[in-house]
Amino acid sequence: MKSVIVVLLSIMVAVPAIAGPPVNGTYTSTDIGGSMLPGRYTESWNPGKLTAGNTLNEESWNGATLGTQWRWYCPQTVSTALLVNTVNGIGNGIKIWRVTYAGGYVWLDGPTGPWDGGDASYTANVDSWVAIVTETYQSFVEVGSIRNHNARATFIGYTSECINLAISNLEKLGPYASNPTYPANFPGFMDASCALTGNTGEWGDVDSITFTVNGCETVSVQQSSWGSVKALYKK
């Protein structure tokens, strides 16, 4: 039983101190006049485009380095629905899809973000994530794709669902027949376990971000004496 108590104490010591929640506000990316970085994304295709099992990986991009300010990663596709299909008999038109994801995480750097509330970094669990994907076709070939994402999340260590993320422009850059090679300086392809796999998929830019933080509160923690901990396990 002593070993159990030692493990409990180790866990208690490992819990990081919480200085303060992210500052309430609505933050936008620099491409639309705000102060947070835009980014880049990949989505693995497991087993194919717009299928269940695909996993997103998005990171901030400062022109030289990925992931210095934010990351939202590892939401996995669970369903897709074709909402609109105007592709005509010669193959021209658009397709609009609704893609629903489950799981995933948000990571924010504290000091470099406009939301800095005192913590070195913030991590959140994604509660919901939906994308609207608009594909453009010419002669039955996809020639362009734009995504709009909306997500909600809850910071670990803070109560309430206090994050809302809206991305109005994820522009797919590849793969297309003219650009089949995965370029450098894009996030790696993830699988459902959040591991980087190197699998095939698509990649592109993340622009026109609106990120809202509102109502995060510190989780209450009840202090226990060493005597009360021993009493739990004295038998």
Summary of the structure (lengths in Angstrom):
residues: 235
radius of gyration: 21.2
end to end distance: 8.7
largest distance: 78.2
contacts: 700
relative contact order: 0.21
helix: 10%
strand: 51%
